[in-house]
Amino acid sequence: MSDQLTWLKSSYSNSEGGACVEVALARTIHVRDSKTSPAGPELHVSAPAWSAFIDAVQPGA
C-alpha cells in the first residue's frame, strides 16, 4: 500500500541530516521515518487520533 501513497515530508526535516518524518493521508494516517528506514515499518492511526495528536502538539496547547 505504501507505494500508492503520497508522502509529505515534515517541515522540520531537512536535507542536511535532520530528522525525516513523513506523513501520508488516506483512510488512516500513515507515518514513517524516511531517513532511517523509508521502506520499513509505518505507524497507522485513525483520523480522530491524528487530529488529537496535532491539537496536543500545537504551540500553546
PQR file of N, CA, C, O and H, with PARSE charges and radii, in Angstrom:
ATOM      1  N   MET A   1       0.816  -1.195   0.000 -0.4000 1.5000
ATOM      2  CA  MET A   1       0.000   0.000   0.000 -0.0000 2.0000
ATOM      3  C   MET A   1       0.857   1.255   0.000  0.5500 1.7000
ATOM      4  O   MET A   1       0.448   2.265  -0.573 -0.5500 1.4000
ATOM      5  N   SER A   2       2.030   1.229   0.622 -0.4000 1.5000
ATOM      6  CA  SER A   2       2.882   2.414   0.720 -0.0000 2.0000
ATOM      7  C   SER A   2       3.256   2.993  -0.626  0.5500 1.7000
ATOM      8  O   SER A   2       3.448   4.202  -0.752 -0.5500 1.4000
ATOM      9  H   SER A   2       2.362   0.409   1.087  0.4000 1.0000
ATOM     10  N   ASP A   3       3.362   2.137  -1.639 -0.4000 1.5000
ATOM     11  CA  ASP A   3       3.744   2.621  -2.965 -0.0000 2.0000
ATOM     12  C   ASP A   3       2.659   3.503  -3.576  0.5500 1.7000
ATOM     13  O   ASP A   3       2.957   4.332  -4.436 -0.5500 1.4000
ATOM     14  H   ASP A   3       3.206   1.155  -1.536  0.4000 1.0000
ATOM     15  N   GLN A   4       1.417   3.344  -3.153 -0.4000 1.5000
ATOM     16  CA  GLN A   4       0.312   4.100  -3.706 -0.0000 2.0000
ATOM     17  C   GLN A   4       0.055   5.401  -2.950  0.5500 1.7000
ATOM     18  O   GLN A   4      -0.777   6.203  -3.375 -0.5500 1.4000
ATOM     19  H   GLN A   4       1.175   2.671  -2.454  0.4000 1.0000
ATOM     20  N   LEU A   5       0.740   5.619  -1.857 -0.4000 1.5000
ATOM     21  CA  LEU A   5       0.511   6.798  -1.030 -0.0000 2.0000
ATOM     22  C   LEU A   5       1.368   7.968  -1.493  0.5500 1.7000
ATOM     23  O   LEU A   5       2.447   7.782  -2.055 -0.5500 1.4000
ATOM     24  H   LEU A   5       1.416   4.968  -1.512  0.4000 1.0000
ATOM     25  N   THR A   6       0.876   9.163  -1.249 -0.4000 1.5000
ATOM     26  CA  THR A   6       1.663  10.370  -1.490 -0.0000 2.0000
ATOM     27  C   THR A   6       2.187  10.827  -0.143  0.5500 1.7000
ATOM     28  O   THR A   6       1.421  11.245   0.725 -0.5500 1.4000
ATOM     29  H   THR A   6      -0.001   9.314  -0.792  0.4000 1.0000
ATOM     30  N   TRP A   7       3.508  10.745   0.024 -0.4000 1.5000
ATOM     31  CA  TRP A   7       4.142  11.070   1.296 -0.0000 2.0000
ATOM     32  C   TRP A   7       4.507  12.553   1.337  0.5500 1.7000
ATOM     33  O   TRP A   7       4.997  13.113   0.357 -0.5500 1.4000
ATOM     34  H   TRP A   7       4.130  10.405  -0.681  0.4000 1.0000
ATOM     35  N   LEU A   8       4.261  13.170   2.477 -0.4000 1.5000
ATOM     36  CA  LEU A   8       4.588  14.573   2.719 -0.0000 2.0000
ATOM     37  C   LEU A   8       5.646  14.637   3.809  0.5500 1.7000
ATOM     38  O   LEU A   8       5.470  14.074   4.889 -0.5500 1.4000
ATOM     39  H   LEU A   8       3.863  12.715   3.274  0.4000 1.0000
ATOM     40  N   LYS A   9       6.746  15.327   3.521 -0.4000 1.5000
ATOM     41  CA  LYS A   9       7.834  15.415   4.492 -0.0000 2.0000
ATOM     42  C   LYS A   9       7.557  16.526   5.499  0.5500 1.7000
ATOM     43  O   LYS A   9       7.038  17.586   5.148 -0.5500 1.4000
ATOM     44  H   LYS A   9       6.889  15.785   2.643  0.4000 1.0000
ATOM     45  N   SER A  10       7.903  16.273   6.724 -0.4000 1.5000
ATOM     46  CA  SER A  10       7.753  17.268   7.783 -0.0000 2.0000
ATOM     47  C   SER A  10       8.545  18.521   7.453  0.5500 1.7000
ATOM     48  O   SER A  10       9.639  18.441   6.894 -0.5500 1.4000
ATOM     49  H   SER A  10       8.325  15.413   7.009  0.4000 1.0000
ATOM     50  N   SER A  11       7.999  19.673   7.796 -0.4000 1.5000
ATOM     51  CA  SER A  11       8.720  20.933   7.579 -0.0000 2.0000
ATOM     52  C   SER A  11       9.940  21.032   8.476  0.5500 1.7000
ATOM     53  O   SER A  11      10.805  21.876   8.244 -0.5500 1.4000
ATOM     54  H   SER A  11       7.110  19.739   8.250  0.4000 1.0000
ATOM     55  N   TYR A  12      10.029  20.191   9.493 -0.4000 1.5000
ATOM     56  CA  TYR A  12      11.196  20.183  10.378 -0.0000 2.0000
ATOM     57  C   TYR A  12      12.305  19.293   9.837  0.5500 1.7000
ATOM     58  O   TYR A  12      13.409  19.295  10.380 -0.5500 1.4000
ATOM     59  H   TYR A  12       9.326  19.505   9.682  0.4000 1.0000
ATOM     60  N   SER A  13      12.038  18.536   8.781 -0.4000 1.5000
ATOM     61  CA  SER A  13      13.056  17.701   8.153 -0.0000 2.0000
ATOM     62  C   SER A  13      13.864  18.557   7.191  0.5500 1.7000
ATOM     63  O   SER A  13      13.352  19.522   6.623 -0.5500 1.4000
ATOM     64  H   SER A  13      11.141  18.535   8.339  0.4000 1.0000
ATOM     65  N   ASN A  14      15.117  18.202   7.014 -0.4000 1.5000
ATOM     66  CA  ASN A  14      15.932  18.962   6.071 -0.0000 2.0000
ATOM     67  C   ASN A  14      16.873  18.038   5.318  0.5500 1.7000
ATOM     68  O   ASN A  14      16.960  16.850   5.628 -0.5500 1.4000
ATOM     69  H   ASN A  14      15.533  17.418   7.475  0.4000 1.0000
ATOM     70  N   SER A  15      17.565  18.565   4.349 -0.4000 1.5000
ATOM     71  CA  SER A  15      18.469  17.763   3.515 -0.0000 2.0000
ATOM     72  C   SER A  15      19.863  17.653   4.112  0.5500 1.7000
ATOM     73  O   SER A  15      20.750  17.068   3.490 -0.5500 1.4000
ATOM     74  H   SER A  15      17.495  19.530   4.096  0.4000 1.0000
ATOM     75  N   GLU A  16      20.076  18.198   5.300 -0.4000 1.5000
ATOM     76  CA  GLU A  16      21.394  18.179   5.915 -0.0000 2.0000
ATOM     77  C   GLU A  16      21.453  17.257   7.124  0.5500 1.7000
ATOM     78  O   GLU A  16      22.168  17.539   8.086 -0.5500 1.4000
ATOM     79  H   GLU A  16      19.355  18.673   5.805  0.4000 1.0000
ATOM     80  N   GLY A  17      20.710  16.161   7.084 -0.4000 1.5000
ATOM     81  CA  GLY A  17      20.783  15.183   8.154 -0.0000 2.0000
ATOM     82  C   GLY A  17      19.762  15.374   9.247  0.5500 1.7000
ATOM     83  O   GLY A  17      19.831  14.703  10.277 -0.5500 1.4000
ATOM     84  H   GLY A  17      20.129  15.932   6.303  0.4000 1.0000
ATOM     85  N   GLY A  18      18.815  16.271   9.051 -0.4000 1.5000
ATOM     86  CA  GLY A  18      17.775  16.459  10.052 -0.0000 2.0000
ATOM     87  C   GLY A  18      16.824  15.277  10.084  0.5500 1.7000
ATOM     88  O   GLY A  18      16.830  14.436   9.185 -0.5500 1.4000
ATOM     89  H   GLY A  18      18.758  16.817   8.215  0.4000 1.0000
ATOM     90  N   ALA A  19      16.022  15.221  11.108 -0.4000 1.5000
ATOM     91  CA  ALA A  19      15.056  14.138  11.237 -0.0000 2.0000
ATOM     92  C   ALA A  19      14.107  14.167  10.047  0.5500 1.7000
ATOM     93  O   ALA A  19      13.641  15.236   9.654 -0.5500 1.4000
ATOM     94  H   ALA A  19      16.018  15.904  11.838  0.4000 1.0000
ATOM     95  N   CYS A  20      13.820  13.028   9.479 -0.4000 1.5000
ATOM     96  CA  CYS A  20      12.940  12.951   8.314 -0.0000 2.0000
ATOM     97  C   CYS A  20      11.706  12.138   8.661  0.5500 1.7000
ATOM     98  O   CYS A  20      11.723  10.907   8.638 -0.5500 1.4000
ATOM     99  H   CYS A  20      14.198  12.158   9.798  0.4000 1.0000
ATOM    100  N   VAL A  21      10.656  12.837   8.977 -0.4000 1.5000
ATOM    101  CA  VAL A  21       9.377  12.210   9.258 -0.0000 2.0000
ATOM    102  C   VAL A  21       8.447  12.548   8.111  0.5500 1.7000
ATOM    103  O   VAL A  21       8.351  13.702   7.691 -0.5500 1.4000
ATOM    104  H   VAL A  21      10.641  13.837   8.995  0.4000 1.0000
ATOM    105  N   GLU A  22       7.764  11.535   7.608 -0.4000 1.5000
ATOM    106  CA  GLU A  22       6.828  11.740   6.511 -0.0000 2.0000
ATOM    107  C   GLU A  22       5.448  11.234   6.912  0.5500 1.7000
ATOM    108  O   GLU A  22       5.318  10.306   7.710 -0.5500 1.4000
ATOM    109  H   GLU A  22       7.841  10.598   7.949  0.4000 1.0000
ATOM    110  N   VAL A  23       4.425  11.859   6.346 -0.4000 1.5000
ATOM    111  CA  VAL A  23       3.044  11.503   6.622 -0.0000 2.0000
ATOM    112  C   VAL A  23       2.316  11.332   5.293  0.5500 1.7000
ATOM    113  O   VAL A  23       2.542  12.095   4.353 -0.5500 1.4000
ATOM    114  H   VAL A  23       4.531  12.613   5.698  0.4000 1.0000
ATOM    115  N   ALA A  24       1.453  10.342   5.218 -0.4000 1.5000
ATOM    116  CA  ALA A  24       0.591  10.138   4.058 -0.0000 2.0000
ATOM    117  C   ALA A  24      -0.844  10.070   4.570  0.5500 1.7000
ATOM    118  O   ALA A  24      -1.148   9.367   5.533 -0.5500 1.4000
ATOM    119  H   ALA A  24       1.270   9.723   5.982  0.4000 1.0000
ATOM    120  N   LEU A  25      -1.712  10.819   3.903 -0.4000 1.5000
ATOM    121  CA  LEU A  25      -3.105  10.868   4.319 -0.0000 2.0000
ATOM    122  C   LEU A  25      -3.933   9.935   3.456  0.5500 1.7000
ATOM    123  O   LEU A  25      -3.920  10.030   2.228 -0.5500 1.4000
ATOM    124  H   LEU A  25      -1.465  11.391   3.121  0.4000 1.0000
ATOM    125  N   ALA A  26      -4.647   9.041   4.102 -0.4000 1.5000
ATOM    126  CA  ALA A  26      -5.532   8.086   3.428 -0.0000 2.0000
ATOM    127  C   ALA A  26      -6.695   7.817   4.381  0.5500 1.7000
ATOM    128  O   ALA A  26      -7.037   8.681   5.188 -0.5500 1.4000
ATOM    129  H   ALA A  26      -4.657   8.964   5.099  0.4000 1.0000
ATOM    130  N   ARG A  27      -7.299   6.655   4.305 -0.4000 1.5000
ATOM    131  CA  ARG A  27      -8.357   6.326   5.284 -0.0000 2.0000
ATOM    132  C   ARG A  27      -7.799   6.357   6.692  0.5500 1.7000
ATOM    133  O   ARG A  27      -8.477   6.774   7.631 -0.5500 1.4000
ATOM    134  H   ARG A  27      -7.022   5.952   3.649  0.4000 1.0000
ATOM    135  N   THR A  28      -6.578   5.921   6.831 -0.4000 1.5000
ATOM    136  CA  THR A  28      -5.840   6.080   8.079 -0.0000 2.0000
ATOM    137  C   THR A  28      -4.646   6.962   7.769  0.5500 1.7000
ATOM    138  O   THR A  28      -4.272   7.131   6.609 -0.5500 1.4000
ATOM    139  H   THR A  28      -6.027   5.583   6.069  0.4000 1.0000
ATOM    140  N   ILE A  29      -4.057   7.518   8.797 -0.4000 1.5000
ATOM    141  CA  ILE A  29      -2.883   8.365   8.631 -0.0000 2.0000
ATOM    142  C   ILE A  29      -1.652   7.481   8.777  0.5500 1.7000
ATOM    143  O   ILE A  29      -1.530   6.735   9.748 -0.5500 1.4000
ATOM    144  H   ILE A  29      -4.360   7.381   9.740  0.4000 1.0000
ATOM    145  N   HIS A  30      -0.748   7.565   7.822 -0.4000 1.5000
ATOM    146  CA  HIS A  30       0.470   6.759   7.822 -0.0000 2.0000
ATOM    147  C   HIS A  30       1.649   7.667   8.180  0.5500 1.7000
ATOM    148  O   HIS A  30       1.771   8.771   7.650 -0.5500 1.4000
ATOM    149  H   HIS A  30      -0.847   8.172   7.033  0.4000 1.0000
ATOM    150  N   VAL A  31       2.506   7.200   9.072 -0.4000 1.5000
ATOM    151  CA  VAL A  31       3.675   7.970   9.494 -0.0000 2.0000
ATOM    152  C   VAL A  31       4.886   7.052   9.401  0.5500 1.7000
ATOM    153  O   VAL A  31       4.825   5.890   9.804 -0.5500 1.4000
ATOM    154  H   VAL A  31       2.407   6.303   9.503  0.4000 1.0000
ATOM    155  N   ARG A  32       5.989   7.576   8.867 -0.4000 1.5000
ATOM    156  CA  ARG A  32       7.210   6.762   8.771 -0.0000 2.0000
ATOM    157  C   ARG A  32       8.441   7.629   8.969  0.5500 1.7000
ATOM    158  O   ARG A  32       8.386   8.853   8.856 -0.5500 1.4000
ATOM    159  H   ARG A  32       6.039   8.519   8.540  0.4000 1.0000
ATOM    160  N   ASP A  33       9.544   6.971   9.265 -0.4000 1.5000
ATOM    161  CA  ASP A  33      10.850   7.612   9.387 -0.0000 2.0000
ATOM    162  C   ASP A  33      11.572   7.374   8.069  0.5500 1.7000
ATOM    163  O   ASP A  33      12.120   6.294   7.849 -0.5500 1.4000
ATOM    164  H   ASP A  33       9.588   5.976   9.357  0.4000 1.0000
ATOM    165  N   SER A  34      11.576   8.369   7.193 -0.4000 1.5000
ATOM    166  CA  SER A  34      12.139   8.164   5.857 -0.0000 2.0000
ATOM    167  C   SER A  34      13.646   8.264   5.833  0.5500 1.7000
ATOM    168  O   SER A  34      14.267   7.872   4.845 -0.5500 1.4000
ATOM    169  H   SER A  34      11.131   9.246   7.372  0.4000 1.0000
ATOM    170  N   LYS A  35      14.255   8.776   6.887 -0.4000 1.5000
ATOM    171  CA  LYS A  35      15.716   8.869   6.909 -0.0000 2.0000
ATOM    172  C   LYS A  35      16.319   7.521   7.278  0.5500 1.7000
ATOM    173  O   LYS A  35      17.245   7.048   6.619 -0.5500 1.4000
ATOM    174  H   LYS A  35      13.751   9.094   7.689  0.4000 1.0000
ATOM    175  N   THR A  36      15.804   6.915   8.312 -0.4000 1.5000
ATOM    176  CA  THR A  36      16.361   5.667   8.812 -0.0000 2.0000
ATOM    177  C   THR A  36      15.879   4.452   8.032  0.5500 1.7000
ATOM    178  O   THR A  36      16.651   3.542   7.731 -0.5500 1.4000
ATOM    179  H   THR A  36      15.052   7.299   8.848  0.4000 1.0000
ATOM    180  N   SER A  37      14.582   4.455   7.708 -0.4000 1.5000
ATOM    181  CA  SER A  37      14.007   3.254   7.105 -0.0000 2.0000
ATOM    182  C   SER A  37      12.790   3.577   6.247  0.5500 1.7000
ATOM    183  O   SER A  37      11.665   3.286   6.654 -0.5500 1.4000
ATOM    184  H   SER A  37      13.955   5.195   7.953  0.4000 1.0000
ATOM    185  N   PRO A  38      12.985   4.177   5.061 -0.5600 1.5000
ATOM    186  CA  PRO A  38      11.836   4.559   4.235  0.2800 2.0000
ATOM    187  C   PRO A  38      10.966   3.381   3.796  0.5500 1.7000
ATOM    188  O   PRO A  38       9.767   3.551   3.576 -0.5500 1.4000
ATOM    189  N   ALA A  39      11.542   2.220   3.669 -0.4000 1.5000
ATOM    190  CA  ALA A  39      10.762   1.038   3.276 -0.0000 2.0000
ATOM    191  C   ALA A  39      10.367   0.218   4.499  0.5500 1.7000
ATOM    192  O   ALA A  39       9.764  -0.847   4.373 -0.5500 1.4000
ATOM    193  H   ALA A  39      12.516   2.083   3.847  0.4000 1.0000
ATOM    194  N   GLY A  40      10.705   0.715   5.663 -0.4000 1.5000
ATOM    195  CA  GLY A  40      10.453  -0.014   6.896 -0.0000 2.0000
ATOM    196  C   GLY A  40       9.051   0.166   7.425  0.5500 1.7000
ATOM    197  O   GLY A  40       8.135   0.505   6.676 -0.5500 1.4000
ATOM    198  H   GLY A  40      11.195   1.581   5.766  0.4000 1.0000
ATOM    199  N   PRO A  41       8.882  -0.059   8.705 -0.5600 1.5000
ATOM    200  CA  PRO A  41       7.544  -0.017   9.292  0.2800 2.0000
ATOM    201  C   PRO A  41       6.925   1.379   9.268  0.5500 1.7000
ATOM    202  O   PRO A  41       7.619   2.395   9.242 -0.5500 1.4000
ATOM    203  N   GLU A  42       5.608   1.388   9.277 -0.4000 1.5000
ATOM    204  CA  GLU A  42       4.836   2.623   9.309 -0.0000 2.0000
ATOM    205  C   GLU A  42       3.881   2.557  10.493  0.5500 1.7000
ATOM    206  O   GLU A  42       3.414   1.484  10.873 -0.5500 1.4000
ATOM    207  H   GLU A  42       5.044   0.563   9.298  0.4000 1.0000
ATOM    208  N   LEU A  43       3.608   3.694  11.055 -0.4000 1.5000
ATOM    209  CA  LEU A  43       2.598   3.818  12.087 -0.0000 2.0000
ATOM    210  C   LEU A  43       1.305   4.230  11.392  0.5500 1.7000
ATOM    211  O   LEU A  43       1.305   5.174  10.603 -0.5500 1.4000
ATOM    212  H   LEU A  43       3.988   4.566  10.747  0.4000 1.0000
ATOM    213  N   HIS A  44       0.210   3.537  11.672 -0.4000 1.5000
ATOM    214  CA  HIS A  44      -1.089   3.867  11.090 -0.0000 2.0000
ATOM    215  C   HIS A  44      -2.006   4.284  12.227  0.5500 1.7000
ATOM    216  O   HIS A  44      -2.170   3.542  13.195 -0.5500 1.4000
ATOM    217  H   HIS A  44       0.210   2.769  12.313  0.4000 1.0000
ATOM    218  N   VAL A  45      -2.607   5.467  12.119 -0.4000 1.5000
ATOM    219  CA  VAL A  45      -3.524   5.945  13.150 -0.0000 2.0000
ATOM    220  C   VAL A  45      -4.811   6.449  12.487  0.5500 1.7000
ATOM    221  O   VAL A  45      -4.817   6.820  11.313 -0.5500 1.4000
ATOM    222  H   VAL A  45      -2.473   6.069  11.332  0.4000 1.0000
ATOM    223  N   SER A  46      -5.884   6.454  13.256 -0.4000 1.5000
ATOM    224  CA  SER A  46      -7.163   6.947  12.733 -0.0000 2.0000
ATOM    225  C   SER A  46      -7.114   8.465  12.600  0.5500 1.7000
ATOM    226  O   SER A  46      -6.296   9.131  13.234 -0.5500 1.4000
ATOM    227  H   SER A  46      -5.879   6.153  14.209  0.4000 1.0000
ATOM    228  N   ALA A  47      -7.994   8.993  11.774 -0.4000 1.5000
ATOM    229  CA  ALA A  47      -8.065  10.449  11.596 -0.0000 2.0000
ATOM    230  C   ALA A  47      -8.367  11.166  12.913  0.5500 1.7000
ATOM    231  O   ALA A  47      -7.741  12.190  13.184 -0.5500 1.4000
ATOM    232  H   ALA A  47      -8.659   8.452  11.259  0.4000 1.0000
ATOM    233  N   PRO A  48      -9.303  10.676  13.752 -0.5600 1.5000
ATOM    234  CA  PRO A  48      -9.543  11.348  15.033  0.2800 2.0000
ATOM    235  C   PRO A  48      -8.323  11.324  15.954  0.5500 1.7000
ATOM    236  O   PRO A  48      -8.051  12.303  16.650 -0.5500 1.4000
ATOM    237  N   ALA A  49      -7.592  10.215  15.960 -0.4000 1.5000
ATOM    238  CA  ALA A  49      -6.387  10.136  16.795 -0.0000 2.0000
ATOM    239  C   ALA A  49      -5.325  11.100  16.277  0.5500 1.7000
ATOM    240  O   ALA A  49      -4.633  11.738  17.071 -0.5500 1.4000
ATOM    241  H   ALA A  49      -7.812   9.420  15.395  0.4000 1.0000
ATOM    242  N   TRP A  50      -5.187  11.213  14.959 -0.4000 1.5000
ATOM    243  CA  TRP A  50      -4.217  12.147  14.373 -0.0000 2.0000
ATOM    244  C   TRP A  50      -4.579  13.587  14.721  0.5500 1.7000
ATOM    245  O   TRP A  50      -3.707  14.383  15.068 -0.5500 1.4000
ATOM    246  H   TRP A  50      -5.749  10.695  14.315  0.4000 1.0000
ATOM    247  N   SER A  51      -5.852  13.917  14.629 -0.4000 1.5000
ATOM    248  CA  SER A  51      -6.298  15.269  14.976 -0.0000 2.0000
ATOM    249  C   SER A  51      -6.004  15.583  16.438  0.5500 1.7000
ATOM    250  O   SER A  51      -5.567  16.688  16.762 -0.5500 1.4000
ATOM    251  H   SER A  51      -6.561  13.270  14.346  0.4000 1.0000
ATOM    252  N   ALA A  52      -6.239  14.621  17.314 -0.4000 1.5000
ATOM    253  CA  ALA A  52      -5.951  14.822  18.739 -0.0000 2.0000
ATOM    254  C   ALA A  52      -4.455  15.030  18.948  0.5500 1.7000
ATOM    255  O   ALA A  52      -4.055  15.870  19.754 -0.5500 1.4000
ATOM    256  H   ALA A  52      -6.594  13.724  17.051  0.4000 1.0000
ATOM    257  N   PHE A  53      -3.623  14.273  18.229 -0.4000 1.5000
ATOM    258  CA  PHE A  53      -2.166  14.425  18.330 -0.0000 2.0000
ATOM    259  C   PHE A  53      -1.750  15.822  17.871  0.5500 1.7000
ATOM    260  O   PHE A  53      -0.985  16.495  18.562 -0.5500 1.4000
ATOM    261  H   PHE A  53      -3.948  13.591  17.574  0.4000 1.0000
ATOM    262  N   ILE A  54      -2.242  16.258  16.722 -0.4000 1.5000
ATOM    263  CA  ILE A  54      -1.891  17.582  16.183 -0.0000 2.0000
ATOM    264  C   ILE A  54      -2.332  18.673  17.149  0.5500 1.7000
ATOM    265  O   ILE A  54      -1.582  19.616  17.398 -0.5500 1.4000
ATOM    266  H   ILE A  54      -2.863  15.711  16.161  0.4000 1.0000
ATOM    267  N   ASP A  55      -3.544  18.557  17.697 -0.4000 1.5000
ATOM    268  CA  ASP A  55      -4.021  19.546  18.654 -0.0000 2.0000
ATOM    269  C   ASP A  55      -3.126  19.601  19.888  0.5500 1.7000
ATOM    270  O   ASP A  55      -2.872  20.677  20.429 -0.5500 1.4000
ATOM    271  H   ASP A  55      -4.154  17.791  17.494  0.4000 1.0000
ATOM    272  N   ALA A  56      -2.647  18.439  20.331 -0.4000 1.5000
ATOM    273  CA  ALA A  56      -1.831  18.360  21.546 -0.0000 2.0000
ATOM    274  C   ALA A  56      -0.432  18.959  21.357  0.5500 1.7000
ATOM    275  O   ALA A  56       0.154  19.467  22.313 -0.5500 1.4000
ATOM    276  H   ALA A  56      -2.853  17.564  19.892  0.4000 1.0000
ATOM    277  N   VAL A  57       0.104  18.903  20.136 -0.4000 1.5000
ATOM    278  CA  VAL A  57       1.473  19.379  19.928 -0.0000 2.0000
ATOM    279  C   VAL A  57       1.530  20.809  19.407  0.5500 1.7000
ATOM    280  O   VAL A  57       2.616  21.358  19.226 -0.5500 1.4000
ATOM    281  H   VAL A  57      -0.372  18.490  19.360  0.4000 1.0000
ATOM    282  N   GLN A  58       0.390  21.406  19.168 -0.4000 1.5000
ATOM    283  CA  GLN A  58       0.365  22.804  18.716 -0.0000 2.0000
ATOM    284  C   GLN A  58       0.897  23.701  19.821  0.5500 1.7000
ATOM    285  O   GLN A  58       0.644  23.446  20.999 -0.5500 1.4000
ATOM    286  H   GLN A  58      -0.493  20.959  19.316  0.4000 1.0000
ATOM    287  N   PRO A  59       1.627  24.743  19.461 -0.5600 1.5000
ATOM    288  CA  PRO A  59       2.090  25.683  20.488  0.2800 2.0000
ATOM    289  C   PRO A  59       0.904  26.244  21.279  0.5500 1.7000
ATOM    290  O   PRO A  59      -0.129  26.608  20.718 -0.5500 1.4000
ATOM    291  N   GLY A  60       1.086  26.300  22.573 -0.4000 1.5000
ATOM    292  CA  GLY A  60       0.048  26.831  23.443 -0.0000 2.0000
ATOM    293  C   GLY A  60      -0.981  25.805  23.871  0.5500 1.7000
ATOM    294  O   GLY A  60      -1.905  26.119  24.622 -0.5500 1.4000
ATOM    295  H   GLY A  60       1.926  26.005  23.029  0.4000 1.0000
ATOM    296  N   ALA A  61      -0.820  24.559  23.388 -0.4000 1.5000
ATOM    297  CA  ALA A  61      -1.806  23.518  23.752 -0.0000 2.0000
ATOM    298  C   ALA A  61      -1.554  23.004  25.150  0.5500 1.7000
ATOM    299  O   ALA A  61      -2.279  22.130  25.626 -0.5500 1.4000
ATOM    300  H   ALA A  61      -0.070  24.304  22.779  0.4000 1.0000
TER
END
